[in-house]
């Protein structure tokens, strides 16, 4: 029974993640992406300016459709250092899986 409950929880979680990604992909514009990025608090050891990070994403026309497809490599190709790119992808994964407290 425990295995069944775990499988059910995982399936429900993945459906929820898919639904959140779908909503973001369809509804988020560039300003909405920037608004989300500006709510993030980067760890001090990354030495990242959140406003500059937001501006980089804006210059690359990142809207909801592109946001849900970002990978660490794509973010690094935008000129963002690897540790910051890794941190950003983690924040996006949290957003998609609803571990973020950011309200859609």
C-alpha positions as CSV (number, residue, x, y, z in Angstrom):
1,X,0.0,0.0,0.0
2,X,2.9,2.4,0.7
3,X,4.2,2.0,-2.8
4,X,0.8,2.8,-4.3
5,X,0.5,5.9,-2.2
6,X,3.9,7.1,-3.2
7,X,3.2,6.5,-6.8
8,X,-0.1,8.3,-6.6
9,X,1.6,11.3,-4.8
10,X,4.3,11.4,-7.5
11,X,1.7,11.3,-10.3
12,X,-0.3,14.1,-8.7
13,X,2.8,16.2,-8.2
14,X,3.9,15.8,-11.8
15,X,0.4,16.7,-13.0
16,X,0.5,19.8,-10.8
17,X,3.9,20.7,-12.2
18,X,2.7,20.3,-15.7
19,X,-0.3,22.5,-15.0
20,X,1.8,25.3,-13.5
21,X,4.3,25.1,-16.4
22,X,1.4,25.3,-18.9
23,X,-0.1,28.3,-17.1
24,X,3.3,30.1,-17.0
25,X,4.0,29.3,-20.7
26,X,0.6,30.6,-21.9
27,X,0.1,33.6,-19.6
28,X,3.5,35.1,-18.5
29,X,4.8,38.0,-20.5
30,X,8.3,39.4,-20.3
31,X,7.3,41.9,-17.6
32,X,5.8,39.1,-15.5
33,X,9.0,37.1,-15.8
34,X,11.0,40.1,-14.7
35,X,8.6,40.7,-11.8
36,X,9.2,37.1,-10.6
37,X,13.0,37.4,-11.0
38,X,13.0,40.5,-8.9
39,X,11.3,38.7,-6.0
40,X,14.2,36.3,-5.7
41,X,16.9,36.6,-3.1
42,X,20.2,35.2,-4.3
43,X,22.7,33.8,-1.8
44,X,25.3,36.4,-1.0
45,X,28.1,34.1,-2.2
46,X,26.8,34.3,-5.8
47,X,27.4,38.1,-5.9
48,X,24.6,38.6,-8.4
49,X,22.6,41.7,-8.9
50,X,18.9,40.6,-9.3
51,X,18.0,43.7,-11.3
52,X,20.9,42.9,-13.8
53,X,19.7,39.3,-14.0
54,X,16.2,40.5,-14.8
55,X,17.6,42.9,-17.4
56,X,19.6,40.1,-19.1
57,X,16.4,37.9,-19.3
58,X,14.5,40.9,-20.7
59,X,17.2,41.5,-23.4
60,X,16.9,37.9,-24.4
61,X,13.1,38.3,-24.7
62,X,12.4,35.7,-22.0
63,X,8.6,35.3,-21.7
64,X,6.7,32.4,-20.2
65,X,7.1,30.2,-23.2
66,X,10.9,30.5,-23.1
67,X,11.1,30.4,-19.3
68,X,9.7,26.9,-19.1
69,X,12.3,25.6,-21.5
70,X,15.4,27.2,-20.0
71,X,18.3,25.0,-19.1
72,X,21.5,25.8,-17.3
73,X,23.4,25.9,-20.6
74,X,20.9,28.3,-22.3
75,X,21.1,30.6,-19.3
76,X,24.9,30.5,-19.4
77,X,24.8,31.3,-23.1
78,X,23.0,34.5,-22.2
79,X,26.2,35.5,-20.3
80,X,25.2,34.5,-16.9
81,X,27.9,32.7,-14.8
82,X,27.5,29.0,-14.2
83,X,26.8,29.2,-10.4
84,X,24.1,31.8,-11.0
85,X,22.6,29.8,-13.9
86,X,22.5,26.7,-11.7
87,X,20.8,28.7,-8.9
88,X,18.3,30.3,-11.3
89,X,17.3,26.9,-12.7
90,X,16.8,25.6,-9.2
91,X,14.5,28.6,-8.5
92,X,12.5,27.9,-11.7
93,X,12.2,24.2,-10.8
94,X,10.8,25.3,-7.4
95,X,8.4,27.7,-9.1
96,X,7.1,25.0,-11.4
97,X,6.7,22.4,-8.7
98,X,5.0,24.9,-6.4
99,X,7.8,24.8,-3.8
100,X,8.1,28.5,-4.3
101,X,5.8,30.8,-2.4
102,X,5.4,33.0,-5.5
103,X,1.7,33.3,-6.4
104,X,0.8,32.6,-10.0
